[in-house]
Amino acid sequence: MLRGEAPPEGEGEGEGEGEGDGERGARGEGRSRMSWSGRLLVRRLPAILIVGGVVFGMETPASYTAAPFFSAAPLVAAPLFSLRGTALTALAALLGEIWVVTYRSAGQNYSESVTEIATVLVVALLALGINRVVRTADARPASVRDVSEAAQRAVLPMPPERLAGLALAARYVGARTDARTGGDLYAVQDTPHGLRLIVGDVRGKGLEAVETAVIVIGAFREAAEQESTLGAVAGRLERALQREGGRRNGVERTEGFTTAVLAEIPADGQSVLRVLNRGHPSPLLLTPDGGLRELAPAAPALPLGLGEMASRPDRPDETFFPAGALLLFFTDGVTEARDLLGRFYNPSSKLRGCRFPGPDVLLDTVVEDVARHTGGAPADDMALLAVQRPMGA
């Protein structure tokens, strides 16, 4: 359950889900279910081999050996488990072999018994060595991921808790260990025109994506101060990305882009929110009474960096932003998070009807709920930003 108040009866996870979510889930369900069951079987295989060795040793004549079962168990565990898990599997296999040999002691000579136990012991030690080699090899790409993630965190400082009279919170959650760091970004700026913010996602992974994120954030901070409209800010970002693309080669030169949503809360105290969406997941507006609105753009637009393909000017959508309401911005690492059956996470249906005291609690709740949905860390990076207009503002 989410940490916000539970939704009223009749409102639940199924409400608000689009047909697209169901279609995507249906396409991936069969493949995901098969891969999940396969992984589960492989992880249980060492225990199955040990149990099978015990049963084989008890039910067959002494002339048959159960050592292959017990030898195979730690070898299977070595690339899958931690050192401790591999060691426990090896110990269980060795004890299983000793138990079978003791059980058969009446019908088996001493030299054969010692040979079988020694075989399992040697293979168990070999499995521990294999485990260390595999873990050392895994550590090398992990160190590269650590550098990329550290670089990305350096350009995504936490915003102040309060800015321009509004409450703020941000989170960055890295992907699980088998994925490379992406270019998720956010920035908040108090300007003469009001509070302006951006949440975006650079195409691609690794340090190049982080480098592009730095360019986008730098261009945003400068343009947010100088430009009078969000459309003009988006134009500055477009030109910055085009200049960066001109310095790159290959696919990054022709297909580099950044999905982004820009927002503005005017400085004059109006309860107004302006949102300009350039191909990014739509933000959510959560009202104090538990209501939820998805702020989808009236006219969909291409991501930043692809502006030459569309001549339509950028026009932000304007909506009412009441006192006590919360705005939630996020990257597609949230909406594309899958469970074991391949079903996508739907923040609208999860949050509808819930009430949160502030942006920190809202973001903590979403991050924890996505982790429960995926069974661990998400497959893609997530950047989240929440803004609340205090009561009476």
Disulfide bonds with the S-S distance in Angstrom:
none
